[in-house]
Amino acid sequence: MTSENIDRTANVVILGAGPAGTAAAAQLGLLGVRDVVLVDRHDFPRDKTCGSGLSPRGIETLKELGVWEDVKAHSYPIHGMRLVTRGDRESWQSAGEQAAAVVCQRRILDHLLLKKALSRGVKFIPNFNATEVLKEGERVVGIKAADGTTVRAKYVLIAGGSHCRVGLPEQRPRRIIQAIMGWWDNVPFRAHHLEMIFDASIEPYYGWLFPESETRVNIGITYEERDGKQNARELFQRFLDKHYGERLKGATQVGGWKGHPVVWSYAIEKLTAPGRIVIGESGLMTHPATAEGIYQAMKSGMLGAGAIADILSGRRSETSAFSDYERRCKSQFLLSFWAGGVFRRVARTDALDWVVQASQVPAVKSTAARILASL
């Protein structure tokens, strides 16, 4: 299916069918909002470069959306973690038999969220390459694709992710975390445990091993550009040689390495304008220390959907609902973002080494649990 010759009007149009856009669409359907159109430049199912970890907060959000049982059936449960510090100290921590997190491939997660939205009456238009928003004066009234196709709507939600420029305020201050990753079969690992490795070469960020099944893992690193002089592939290869060289000798690489940027900010602002709400990574709502974005995407999508439902039902004015949306996003995420900023500074020191050295102290277990909860 293509977007050619499809010109529509709707109550709501959502640009981007990642976790933010699909969660917003599913929530709008749940709240009884009809005539919702969701567009994306790809058809589904489609692959998405991502570590695919879902934190406990992400799992709770999936439960709120009514899609957790479907996701759970396609996920690999995580019961604990291996933590390696910049001083090469190692600690294993367990969350017990209850899964503290899961790994679900984005190809599956995003498609399940889309199917939930479709089941609630949302219309999906794939292969829609959005190029601009439609405006009447200062008000956003729809979106336009490269082939001229338009969707006009009372409200527009922007959920295009890190690469999106359509419908966003200009000169938004943002920071970028780079990530590069690959997939392997038959890498030895402890079942139902992920690994987080804080290496000095990528500080204040980390490398990881996330198991996707009993036989397949994804391994990657997150890092910041340093004067644009880092070669991502060389940096990743050095990391692999140091931390996984022996374990990869008998493994089979699946496909090639893939990289992607993660955009973020400590400030949650400029999320609304007349007729328009920004959700997810388009609104820079990703975690500054862990680069987690799936939970924030889904939650902000749900909050944005709630604001629009309130307006369309006549319960609140646009001004009031939009103001409350920004306030609720700040309340939901800012504290953890600020804590992430503190952790970024801690990660450049020997503090994690001290924590692991004191691994018999009960506080260590709670520290590790907090790291696990912020996948």
C-alpha positions as CSV (number, residue, x, y, z in Angstrom):
1,M,0.0,0.0,0.0
2,T,1.2,3.6,-0.7
3,S,0.0,7.0,0.3
4,E,-0.5,8.0,-3.3
5,N,-3.8,9.8,-4.0
6,I,-5.0,9.4,-0.4
7,D,-6.2,12.8,0.8
8,R,-8.0,12.7,4.1
9,T,-9.5,14.7,6.9
10,A,-9.5,13.5,10.5
11,N,-10.0,14.5,14.1
12,V,-6.4,13.6,14.8
13,V,-3.4,12.7,12.6
14,I,-0.2,11.2,14.1
15,L,3.1,11.4,12.3
16,G,5.3,8.4,13.2
17,A,4.3,4.9,14.1
18,G,7.0,4.1,16.7
19,P,6.2,3.5,20.3
20,A,5.1,7.1,20.9
21,G,2.8,7.3,17.9
22,T,1.3,3.9,18.2
23,A,0.8,4.3,22.0
24,A,-1.0,7.6,21.4
25,A,-3.2,6.1,18.7
26,A,-4.1,3.1,20.9
27,Q,-4.9,5.4,23.8
28,L,-7.0,7.6,21.6
29,G,-9.0,4.6,20.6
30,L,-9.4,3.4,24.1
31,L,-10.6,6.9,25.1
32,G,-13.3,6.8,22.4
33,V,-11.8,9.3,20.0
34,R,-12.8,8.3,16.5
35,D,-11.4,9.3,13.0
36,V,-7.7,9.0,14.0
37,V,-5.1,8.6,11.2
38,L,-1.6,7.3,11.8
39,V,1.0,7.7,9.1
40,D,4.6,6.4,8.8
41,R,7.2,6.3,6.0
42,H,7.4,2.5,6.4
43,D,5.0,-0.4,6.3
44,F,4.9,-2.9,9.1
45,P,6.4,-5.1,10.4
46,R,9.7,-3.3,9.9
47,D,13.0,-3.5,11.6
48,K,14.3,-0.8,14.0
49,T,17.8,-0.4,15.3
50,C,17.4,-0.5,19.1
51,G,18.6,-2.5,22.1
52,S,14.9,-3.4,22.6
53,G,15.0,-3.5,26.4
54,L,11.8,-2.7,28.2
55,S,12.2,-1.5,31.8
56,P,9.7,-2.1,34.6
57,R,8.1,1.3,33.9
58,G,7.8,0.3,30.3
59,I,6.1,-2.9,31.2
60,E,3.6,-1.0,33.4
61,T,2.8,1.3,30.6
62,L,2.2,-1.6,28.2
63,K,-0.3,-2.9,30.8
64,E,-2.1,0.4,30.9
65,L,-2.3,0.2,27.1
66,G,-3.8,-3.3,27.3
67,V,-1.0,-4.8,25.1
68,W,1.3,-6.3,27.7
69,E,0.1,-9.9,27.4
70,D,0.8,-9.8,23.7
71,V,4.2,-8.4,24.2
72,K,5.1,-10.7,27.0
73,A,4.4,-13.7,24.7
74,H,7.1,-12.5,22.3
75,S,9.7,-11.3,24.9
76,Y,12.7,-12.7,26.7
77,P,12.4,-12.1,30.5
78,I,15.3,-10.6,32.4
79,H,15.8,-11.6,36.1
80,G,19.2,-10.0,36.8
81,M,22.3,-8.3,35.4
82,R,26.0,-8.4,35.2
83,L,27.6,-5.0,35.9
84,V,31.2,-4.3,34.9
85,T,32.8,-1.0,36.1
86,R,35.4,1.2,34.4
87,G,37.9,-0.4,36.7
88,D,36.9,-3.8,35.4
89,R,35.3,-4.9,38.6
90,E,32.4,-7.3,38.1
91,S,29.2,-7.8,40.0
92,W,26.2,-10.1,39.3
93,Q,22.8,-9.0,40.7
94,S,19.5,-10.9,40.7
95,A,16.0,-9.5,40.7
96,G,14.6,-12.9,41.7
97,E,12.2,-15.1,39.7
98,Q,9.9,-12.2,38.8
99,A,11.0,-10.7,35.5
100,A,12.3,-7.2,36.3
101,A,12.5,-6.3,32.6
102,V,12.2,-7.9,29.2
103,V,13.8,-7.7,25.8
104,C,11.4,-7.5,22.9
105,Q,12.6,-6.8,19.3
106,R,11.3,-3.5,18.0
107,R,10.1,-5.2,14.9
108,I,7.7,-7.1,17.1
109,L,6.9,-4.5,19.8
110,D,6.0,-1.7,17.3
111,H,3.9,-4.0,15.2
112,L,1.9,-5.2,18.3
113,L,1.3,-1.7,19.4
114,L,0.1,-0.8,15.8
115,K,-2.2,-3.8,15.8
116,K,-3.7,-2.7,19.1
117,A,-4.3,0.8,17.6
118,L,-5.9,-0.7,14.5
119,S,-8.2,-2.9,16.6
120,R,-9.5,0.3,18.2
121,G,-10.5,1.9,15.0
122,V,-7.3,3.8,14.0
123,K,-6.6,4.1,10.3
124,F,-2.9,3.5,9.2
125,I,-1.3,4.9,6.1
126,P,2.2,3.5,5.4
127,N,4.8,4.8,3.0
128,F,3.9,8.4,3.9
129,N,7.0,10.5,3.6
130,A,6.0,13.6,5.5
131,T,7.8,16.8,4.4
132,E,5.9,19.6,6.1
133,V,2.9,20.5,8.3
134,L,-0.1,22.4,7.0
135,K,-0.8,25.7,8.7
136,E,-3.5,28.2,8.7
137,G,-2.0,31.3,10.3
138,E,-0.1,30.0,13.3
139,R,-2.2,26.9,13.7
140,V,-1.1,23.5,12.6
141,V,-3.9,21.8,10.6
142,G,-2.4,18.7,9.0
143,I,0.6,17.2,7.3
144,K,1.8,16.8,3.7
145,A,3.8,14.1,2.1
146,A,6.5,14.3,-0.6
147,D,4.1,13.1,-3.2
148,G,1.6,15.8,-2.4
149,T,-0.7,13.7,-0.3
150,T,-2.3,15.5,2.6
151,V,-4.1,14.6,5.9
152,R,-5.9,17.6,7.4
153,A,-6.9,17.3,11.0
154,K,-8.1,19.2,14.1
155,Y,-5.0,18.1,15.9
156,V,-1.6,16.8,14.9
157,L,0.7,14.7,17.0
158,I,4.4,14.7,16.0
159,A,6.1,11.4,16.9
160,G,8.8,11.1,14.2
161,G,11.7,10.3,16.5
162,S,15.3,11.5,16.4
163,H,15.4,12.3,12.7
164,C,12.2,14.2,12.6
165,R,12.3,17.9,11.7
166,V,8.7,18.2,10.5
167,G,6.4,20.3,12.7
168,L,9.1,21.0,15.3
169,P,10.2,24.4,16.7
170,E,13.4,25.7,15.2
171,Q,16.7,25.9,17.0
172,R,15.7,23.5,19.8
173,P,18.7,22.9,22.0
174,R,19.5,19.1,22.0
175,R,22.2,16.7,22.8
176,I,23.1,13.5,20.9
177,I,24.1,10.1,22.1
178,Q,25.4,7.8,19.4
179,A,24.8,4.0,19.4
180,I,26.2,1.2,17.4
181,M,25.2,-2.5,17.7
182,G,25.2,-6.0,16.2
183,W,23.5,-9.4,16.6
184,W,25.1,-12.8,17.2
185,D,23.9,-16.3,17.7
186,N,25.5,-18.8,20.1
187,V,27.3,-16.3,22.4
188,P,27.7,-17.8,25.9
189,F,25.7,-15.8,28.4
190,R,23.9,-16.4,31.7
191,A,20.3,-17.1,30.9
192,H,17.8,-14.2,31.7
193,H,20.6,-11.8,32.6
194,L,21.6,-8.7,30.7
195,E,25.1,-7.1,30.9
196,M,26.0,-3.4,31.3
197,I,29.7,-2.5,30.9
198,F,31.0,0.9,31.9
199,D,34.2,1.2,29.9
200,A,36.5,4.3,30.1
201,S,36.6,4.5,26.3
202,I,32.8,5.3,26.1
203,E,32.2,7.1,29.4
204,P,29.9,8.3,30.8
205,Y,27.9,5.8,28.8
206,Y,28.1,2.0,28.6
207,G,28.1,-1.1,26.5
208,W,25.6,-3.9,26.7
209,L,24.6,-7.4,26.0
210,F,20.9,-8.0,25.8
211,P,19.6,-11.5,25.2
212,E,16.7,-11.6,22.7
213,S,16.2,-15.4,22.9
214,E,17.9,-18.5,24.3
215,T,20.4,-18.3,21.4
216,R,20.6,-14.7,20.1
217,V,22.0,-11.6,21.7
218,N,22.4,-8.0,20.7
219,I,25.6,-6.3,21.8
220,G,26.2,-2.6,21.5
221,I,27.7,0.6,22.9
222,T,26.4,4.1,23.5
223,Y,28.8,7.0,23.4
224,E,29.2,10.8,22.8
225,E,31.1,12.2,19.9
226,R,34.3,13.8,21.0
227,D,35.1,16.6,18.6
228,G,33.8,14.5,15.7
229,K,37.1,12.5,15.7
230,Q,35.7,9.1,16.8
231,N,35.3,6.3,14.4
232,A,32.2,4.3,15.5
233,R,33.3,1.0,14.0
234,E,36.8,1.2,15.4
235,L,35.5,2.2,18.8
236,F,33.0,-0.7,18.8
237,Q,35.6,-3.2,17.6
238,R,37.9,-2.3,20.4
239,F,35.1,-2.7,22.9
240,L,34.2,-6.1,21.5
241,D,37.8,-7.3,21.5
242,K,38.3,-6.2,25.1
243,H,35.0,-7.5,26.6
244,Y,33.7,-10.2,24.3
245,G,36.6,-11.4,22.2
246,E,36.7,-14.9,23.7
247,R,32.9,-15.3,23.8
248,L,32.5,-14.3,20.2
249,K,35.0,-16.8,18.8
250,G,32.4,-19.5,18.4
251,A,29.5,-17.2,17.6
252,T,27.8,-16.4,14.3
253,Q,27.2,-12.8,13.5
254,V,23.7,-12.1,12.2
255,G,23.6,-9.3,9.6
256,G,25.8,-6.2,9.9
257,W,26.4,-3.6,12.6
258,K,23.9,-0.8,12.7
259,G,24.1,2.7,14.2
260,H,21.6,5.3,15.3
261,P,21.5,8.6,17.2
262,V,19.5,9.2,20.3
263,V,18.5,12.9,21.0
264,W,17.8,14.2,24.4
265,S,17.7,17.3,26.7
266,Y,17.4,18.1,30.3
267,A,14.6,20.6,29.4
268,I,11.1,19.5,28.7
269,E,9.6,22.4,26.8
270,K,8.0,23.7,23.6
271,L,6.0,20.5,23.3
272,T,2.8,22.3,22.1
273,A,1.6,24.9,19.7
274,P,-1.8,25.7,18.4
275,G,-3.2,22.5,16.9
276,R,0.0,20.5,17.6
277,I,1.5,18.3,20.3
278,V,5.0,16.7,20.2
279,I,5.6,13.3,21.9
280,G,8.4,10.9,22.5
281,E,11.9,11.4,21.2
282,S,10.7,14.2,18.9
283,G,10.2,16.1,22.1
284,L,13.7,15.1,23.3
285,M,12.2,12.9,26.1
286,T,14.9,10.2,26.3
287,H,17.0,9.4,29.4
288,P,20.3,11.2,29.5
289,A,22.2,8.4,31.3
290,T,20.8,5.2,29.8
291,A,19.4,6.4,26.5
292,E,16.1,4.7,27.3
293,G,13.3,6.1,25.2
294,I,10.6,3.5,24.7
295,Y,9.0,4.1,28.1
296,Q,9.1,7.9,27.7
297,A,7.7,7.6,24.2
298,M,4.7,5.4,25.1
299,K,3.9,7.4,28.3
300,S,4.1,10.8,26.6
301,G,2.0,9.4,23.8
302,M,-0.6,8.4,26.2
303,L,-0.5,11.8,28.0
304,G,-0.8,13.6,24.6
305,A,-3.7,11.4,23.7
306,G,-5.5,12.2,26.9
307,A,-5.0,16.0,26.4
308,I,-6.6,15.7,22.9
309,A,-9.4,13.5,24.1
310,D,-10.2,16.1,26.8
311,I,-10.3,18.9,24.2
312,L,-12.5,17.1,21.7
313,S,-14.9,16.0,24.3
314,G,-15.3,19.6,25.5
315,R,-14.0,18.8,29.0
316,R,-11.1,21.3,28.7
317,S,-9.9,24.1,26.6
318,E,-7.0,23.6,24.3
319,T,-4.9,26.1,26.4
320,S,-5.6,24.3,29.6
321,A,-5.1,20.7,28.2
322,F,-1.9,21.6,26.4
323,S,-0.5,23.3,29.5
324,D,-1.4,20.3,31.6
325,Y,0.3,18.0,29.1
326,E,3.6,19.7,29.4
327,R,3.3,19.8,33.2
328,R,2.6,16.1,33.4
329,C,5.5,15.3,31.1
330,K,7.8,17.3,33.4
331,S,6.3,15.6,36.5
332,Q,6.7,12.2,34.9
333,F,10.3,12.4,33.5
334,L,12.3,15.4,34.8
335,L,13.4,14.0,38.2
336,S,14.8,10.8,36.5
337,F,16.5,13.0,33.9
338,W,18.2,15.1,36.5
339,A,19.2,12.0,38.4
340,G,20.6,10.7,35.1
341,G,22.7,13.9,34.9
342,V,24.1,13.1,38.3
343,F,24.8,9.5,37.2
344,R,26.7,10.8,34.1
345,R,29.1,12.6,36.4
346,V,29.4,9.6,38.7
347,A,30.1,7.3,35.8
348,R,33.3,9.2,35.1
349,T,34.6,8.5,38.5
350,D,35.5,5.3,40.5
351,A,32.2,5.4,42.4
352,L,30.9,2.3,40.7
353,D,34.1,0.4,41.6
354,W,33.6,1.4,45.2
355,V,30.0,0.1,45.0
356,V,31.0,-3.2,43.5
357,Q,33.9,-3.6,46.0
358,A,31.3,-3.3,48.8
359,S,29.2,-5.9,47.0
360,Q,28.0,-7.6,50.3
361,V,26.4,-4.4,51.5
362,P,22.6,-4.4,51.1
363,A,22.7,-0.9,49.6
364,V,24.6,-2.4,46.6
365,K,21.6,-4.5,45.7
366,S,19.3,-1.5,45.7
367,T,21.8,0.5,43.6
368,A,21.9,-2.3,41.0
369,A,18.2,-2.6,41.0
370,R,17.8,1.1,40.2
371,I,20.2,0.8,37.3
372,L,18.2,-2.2,36.0
373,A,15.0,-0.3,36.4
374,S,16.4,2.5,34.1
375,L,17.4,0.2,31.2
